[in-house]
């Protein structure tokens, strides 16, 4: 029972962080890195990748939005949150074996067989639905029993942990992406199996939120609103970029094996931002963090998408990498604010994490939907090979302008709120 956990210590941080790192490798590979597999190894078109990305977003919304209800229903039937994580690990590991199994039976996706492709789609979408259940539950363990400076530090380290998992995932993906796409996914079955051995160190239920000696400042609720408004926008931009990164790098003359490595151009700055915000609390209660984060996302996206217009790869490729770096730093700032204030205001419960992850899913859906519109528009405006030339400007017109207008509106609202509610910082 949850009230019985009031006297328990939180789940050891090392166990939660290790569990997070292992599972984040899978998220980085199956959710984001899958586009390198589908583009290079399976020869998906950009349109097919956008369709896959849109469906990933929809299934993530279903998983994250359904998590609180599922947790309550299973708890009523005697299954703890830890038991739910065990079940999710078994299902995720099983899904990862399906594409390789299909290939061994002669229906591999690399043969472009209908069965092989259906298995791949089922695996990716099923995996993504389950991660929508996984992460809100894990977030409640990360923040349970912690608040204030401790919550900021632990949550910051957690952000570094899950985002850093993209590095080994991309490095492992690089040599496999072209000729062994199914094996790249199957590796994750072993990772999820290993993660099972960490769960005995988890408490049966997340420890309830520790109440500080004083309640969180009222401004935190308004800051939570601002960051939550920016979250879908940021992930809309992210999921516009990720399905076409492989194509963007290839057009700049980057080889297939180097694509996933250069794909870290936005990941590493995000990790650095997470690390900085984990040790420095000067951004708490400050409105500028929302403003700067939103503007960095939009400007970085604009530079990355419009970089090919600069001409030769010697100029456009560095601009592309620079744009991705600025974008990644902005994503780190916005995500850190959204998850920190969510855990403070919502007392670290699964519902708070579920709302947070649902907003991520909305962005996951809007981005590829905009990419599909831009693809169709570019073909309609300019038939033939030159349609690729206008794709970037059209995409920026749709996503960049929409994101810029939305960000400026949030900045306006933030500025108005900050005048009425000056910053309150109880962390010095």
N, C-alpha and C positions, 0 to 999 in steps of 0.2 A: 504494500500500500504506500502511496506517495507520502502521506504524513509521517510514516514510520522512518522515512529517510531524512527527516529534519535533523537528526543527531549524527548522521553519517558524514564522513569526509567525502569530498568530491572524488570522482574517478581520477586516478593519477594522471597528471598531464601527459607524461611520457606515453602512456597507453593510448590516450585519445589522439595524440599527435602522430604516433606510429600508425595507428589504424587509419587516420585521415590520409597520411602520406601514401600508404599502400593503395587505398581506394581512389585517390586522386590521380594516380598513374592511369587507372582505367578510364576515369572521366576524361583526362587529357587525350588519351589515345582513341577511345571509342566515340567520344562526343565531338572533340575538336580535331584531333589528328586523323579521323576517319576520312576527311576530304582529301588528304594526300593519298590515302589508299585508293579511294574511288576514282580520283583523277588520274593518277599515274599507273596504278596497278590494274584498275578495272575499266579505265577509259570512259568514265562518266563525263557527260558534257557539263558545262557550267550550269545550265538550266536544271539538269538532273540533280546536281549537288544542291542547288537552291531548294528544290522540292524536298530533298532529304532533310535539309536543315530546317525547313518549315515544319515538317512532321516531327522532327526532334523537339522543336519548341512546343508543339501542341502536346506531345506525350509528357514532356517535363511539367507543363502546367497541370496536367491531370494527376501526375504523381505527387507533386508538391501540394497542390490544393486539396488532395484527398488524404494526405498524411494525418492531420489532426483527428479526423473522423475514424480513420483506420486504426490509429493508435488507441483511441478510446474503446473501439469495438473489440480489439484484440485483448486489451487489458481487462475488459469485462469478462472475457472468456479465459482469463488466467495466463495469457501470454504477456510477458514483460517487454519493456522497450529493448532490453538486451536480447530477449528471445526474438524480437522482430528483426534486429540486426543480424542475428544468426541466420534466420530464414532468408533475408535479403542476400547475404553472402553466398549461400548455397545456390540461389536462383541466378545471381549474376555470374558466378563461375560456370554454371551449366550453360547459360546462354553463349558465353564466349567460345565454347567448344563447337557450337553448331556449324559455323562456316567451314571449319577444317573438316569436320565429320562429313559434311555434304560433299566437299571436294574429294574425299577418300572414297565416297560412294559413286563418284563420277558425275556429280552435279555441282562442281565447284563454280563459284561466281566468276573465276577467271576465264571460264569457257563461255561466259555470257549466257549460260542456260537460264531458262525462266525459273527453274527450281533454285539454282544457286543464288540468283539475285533476290528471290523471295526470301530465302534463308538469311541473306545479309540484311535486308530491310527489317525482317522480324527481329534479328539479333540486336541491331542498333536501336530500334524503337523500343523494344522490350527493355533493353539495358537502360535506356534513358528514362523510361517510366519509373523503373526501380530506383534510380539515383534521385528522382524527385521524392521518394520515400526516405532514402538513406540520409541525405544531407540535413534536412530539418531535425531529424532524430539525433544525428551527431552533434549539431550545433547546440542542442539542449544539454548534451553532456559536456561540451567545451565550456559553456558559460554557467552551468549549474553549480551553485555554491560559491560563486565569485561575483564581485562587483567592484566599481570604482577603478582605482589604479591596477588592482590585480586583474580585473576583467579586461581592461585595456591591454595589459601586457600579454596575458594568455591568449586573448582573441587576436592580438597582433601577431604573435608567434604562430598561431593557427593559420592565419592568412598567409604567412610566409611559407608554412609547411605545405598547404594544399596547392598553392601556386607554384612552388618549387618542384613539385612532382612532374610538371610539364617538361622539365629539362631531361630527366632520364627517359621519359616517355618518347619525346621527340628524337633523342639520340638512339634509342632502341629501334624506333620506327624507320630511321634513315636507311639502314642497309636492307630492310625487309620490304619497304613500301612498293618496290617495282615488281619483284618476282615472287614474293612470299606474303601477300596481303593477309591470307587466312591465318597463317602462323603468327603474324603480328598480333592479331586479336586473341588467338588461343592462349598466348602467354599469360594473359590476364586471369585465366582460370586458376593457375598456380598462385598468383598474387592474392586473389580473393580467398583461396584455401589457407594461405599463410595468415591472412588477417583474422581468420577464425580463432587462432590461438591467442589473440590479444583480448578477446571478449570476456574470458573469465575474470579479468582484472576490472571490468566495468561493474558499477553498481547495477542492481536489477532495474532501477529507475534513475533518471537524472536527479541529483540532489536539488532540492528547491533553491530558488534564488536567495542569496544572502541579502537581507535588508541592511542598508548602510545606516549609520547613526543619524543621517539626515536624508530625506528623500531626494531623488534626482531633481535638478533644477527644472523649472517649468519650461525653459527654453529648449530642453532636450526633445520634448514632444514636437515642437515646431521644426527643429532641425531634422528630426526623424522624417517628418512629412517632406521637407525639401529634398533630402537624400533619396527618399523612396520615389519621388517624382523623377529624379535623375536616373534611377536604376534601370527602368525599362528603356529609356533613351540610350544609355550606355551600352546595354546588351543588344539593342537594335543595331547599333553601329558595329559592335563586335561580331554579331552573327551575319552582318552583311559582308564583313571582311573575310572571316575565316573560310567560308566555302570557296572563295576565289583566290586565296593567297597562293595556292599552288600554281594556278594559271598566271597570276601576276608575276611571280618569280620566274616562271618558265619564259614568259614574254621578255624578261630582262636578261635572258641567256643563262639562268641559273639551272644547274643539272638537277635531276630528280632526287639524287641522294643528298644534295645540299638544301633542298627546299624545306624539309622539316627543321633543319638547323637554323636557317634564316627566319623560320617561323617563330623563333624565340625572340625576335627583335622587339616584340611588344610584351612578351612574358617576363623577361629579365628586368625591365624598368618597373613593371608592376610589383615584382618581388622586392625590389629595392625600396619602393614606396611603402609597401607593407612593413618592411623592416624598420624604416624610419619612424612611421607612425606608431609602431609597437613600443618604441623606447622613448618617444617624445609625446607628451600629453598636451602640448601647447595649442593643439587644434581643437581641444574639447570645448564645446560651448561657443565656438567661433563660426560666424557665418561665412567668412571668406573661403573656408574649405569647400563648401558646396559650390560657390561661384567659380573658383579656380579649377576644381575638378571637372565641372561641366564644360567650361571653355576649352580645357586641354583635350577632352574627348573629341569635341567638334573640330578643333583646329588640326589635331593630329590626323583625324580621318580625312580631312580635306587635302592635306599635304600628301598622304599615302595614295589616295585614289587618283589625284590629278598629277602625280609624279611622272607618269609616262609621257605627259605632254611636254616635259622638259627636253625631250629629244633622245640623245644617246644614253645607253645604260650606264656609262661612266658618270652621268649626272643624275639620271632618273632613279637608279638603284639606291644610291645613298639617300636621296630624298625620300624614297619609299621607306627605307629603314628608319630614317629620322622621324617621319610621320608616325610610324608604328610605335616608336619609343615614346613620343609625346602622348599618343593615345593610351598606351599601357600605363603610364604614370597617372593619367587622369582617371583611368578605371580603378587603379589602386586606391586613389583618394576617395572616390565616390563609394566604392564597395566597403572600404573601412568605416566610413561614416555611417552608411546604411546599416551594417551589421552591428556596430557598436551601440548605436542609439536604439536599435530594435531590441537588443538584449537587455539594455538598461530599462527601457520603458515597459517592455513586455515581461519583465522579471524572468528572462531566460527560458521561457517555456517553449514547447514544440510549436504552439500556434504562432508565436512570433517568428520562429524560423520558417514555418510554412508560408507565411505571408511574404517573407523576404525571398524565398526561393520561387514562389509563384510569380513575383515581379520579374525575377530573372527569366522565367519561362515566357512571359509576355514579350520581353525583349528578344528572346530566342526566336519567336515566331514572326515579329514585325520585321526584323532584319532581312531574312531570306525572302519574305513576301515582297519587300521593296526591291530586292535584287531581281525577282521574277518580273516585276513591272518594268524595271529598267531594261532587262533583256528584251522583252517584247517591244518596248518602245524603241529601242535602238534598231531592231530589225524592221520595224514599221517605218521609221524615219529615214533609214539609210540601208537599202538592201545590199547584200553582197559582203565582201571582205571588209569594206570600210565601215561596216556597222560596228566593228570592234573599236574604231577610233572614237565614236561618239558615245560608246557605252559608259566610259568613266565620267564624262561631264553630265550625262543624263542621270547616272546613279547618284552623283554628288548633288544634283539638283533636287532629287527626291529625298534622299536620306540626309545629306548635309544641310540643306536648307531647312528641312523639317526639324532636324536636331538642333540647328542653330536658333530657330524661332522658339522652340520649346525651351532651350537653355536660357535664352534671353528673358523669356517669361518667368522662369523659375528665379533667375537673378533679380528680376523686378520684384517678385513676391518676397524673396529673401531680404532684399534691401528695405522693403516696406515693413516687414516683420521685425527686422533688426532695429529699426528706429523705435518701434513700439516696445520691443523686448530686448534691451541690451544684453550682451553676453554675460552668462554666469558661469564661473569656472571654479569648481570645488577641488581641483587637482593642482592648483598653483601653476 
